[in-house]
Every structure is written in structure tokens, then in C-alpha cells.
Amino acid sequence: MNKFGCLPLAVVLASIVAPASADVFQFTGTASSGEGKTLYEEQHRVEGTCESGTFRPLEHSVTYVHSVNGNAEVFGDKTLDYHQSAIRPTVNFQQPDFQESLKITYPNADSVSVVLREPGGDTKRSSVDSSENLVVDAGFDNLVRQHWEEVTGGKSVKFRFLAPSRGTDYAFILEPTQSQAVKADHVMQIRPDSIMLKFLVDPIILGYNNQGALTAYSGLTNVRENADQNYTATILYNVGTYPECGLTP
């Protein structure tokens, strides 16, 4: 008899080498205009694993829904893959109403490939140098959790953020802040680190609860209002399912 009792050796070995169990994090966001009008809804599902007591995201799907004549209608979707990096996911984003699509991939460890099809059918292709502090799309959410103790402790974090429509990246700062627009356990902002860019780009305000879940987002979104611009909105999030392990280290 081994130290595991009467279990067969094959079962014992399988339990030792088995990968971390899969887990799911689900939440929904409702976007509203400055006047309080509901614009659309985001339905998020993040599949991952629990590793050392902390949730590690792997695959993330987002469904975008709005109301048309009183009926819910899907108008866009996005998939993200975090297997290689939690802050630099691959991205596949579609907004068929505007014939718009975005694909972000990584041909090698040092570069980011962006293929953006804009309303009207024009396609832009660009390549951006990658770096350890480059953040892509929803990777900002995982950046916050990676630096949870620093930011909730009053410190700031510098990083670079990919701007797909510009085909380049810019320097930004994540830091704690106060805001009348967002009420949360922890309020943070993402703002440009460049004096010139500060006059062109408004900060994004983020709210998080004590468990490390995003509860509010206020600023420019990635959803089209029309062919010329995206919505600027406040999005309030509600968590449907937490993973069994913690969201923050």
C-alpha cells in the first residue's frame, strides 16, 4: 500500500501531473451616455485556470448587444486569447454593421501585427515593436490586477498602450484617482504620459471592487457610434460568476 492508500498508481500519478482545473469568470456591462441613455450591453465570459490561488485568464469572449425596436440584437463580438500574455492578448473584433474588423496577432516575440478594416472598406496594416510593458486592448484589466497592491496602495504604473487605428503605441500612466463620475471601492485612471497627448486624449476612469473585479469604465469605448467616431460612455459592470480562486495575487 502506498501513502495515498489503496488508489492505483496510475490514478495517483494522474492526480500529481494533472493541469490546474479550468475556471470561469463572467460579467456584464451596461453602457450609458452622458445623459443616462442606455446604449448597449457587453456580455463577457473569461475562461482560465486557478494557479497558486490566483485566476489566470486564457480565453475571453465578448458579445455586444443593443435594443432594436424593443428586441435584443447582437451587433458585434470580440475574442481574446491570453495564453502567451495576460496583458497582450490576440484580438479578433467584428462590428458588421459598419463592416469594421480588427485583428491583432504576434508574428514573433518582438512585434505586433495589426489589421484594421475601417468603415468604408479601407484596410490598414501595421506592425508595432513589442515590449514587456506594452498593453493591448482589454489587457489593461489584467495590468491593474497584476499591480493591484501598488495601485491600491497609492502608487502609479507606467506602461505603453497600443493604438490600433494609429498603428503605433503611446506612453500611459495607471494611477489611483478620485472621480465624481465613478463610485467604487477603488477608483483609478489611465492617462497619457505625454504633455501634448494630454490635450488630445481624455483619461479613462476605472472602478474596481475589493475583489479585483472591474465595476465601472468611463471614457472612449471601442464601439462605433457612427462611421466617424466611437461612443464615449460610462459602463457599469455586474459580476455573474466569480472564479473559485481570487482575481488578484
Buried (B, 14 or more C-beta within 10 A) or exposed (E): EEEEEEEEEEEEEEEEEEEEEEBBBBBBBBBBEEEEEEBBBBBBBBBBBBEEEBBBBBBBBBBBBBEEEEEEEEBBBBBBBBEEBBBBBBBBBBBEEBEBBBBBEBEEEEEBBBBBBBBEEEEBEBEBEBEEBBBBBBBBBBBBBBBBEBBBEEEBBEBBBBBBEEBEBBEBBBBBBEBEEBEBEBBBBBBBBEEEEEEEBBBBBBBBBEEBBBBBBBBBBBBBBEEEEBBBBBBBBEBEEBBEBBBBE
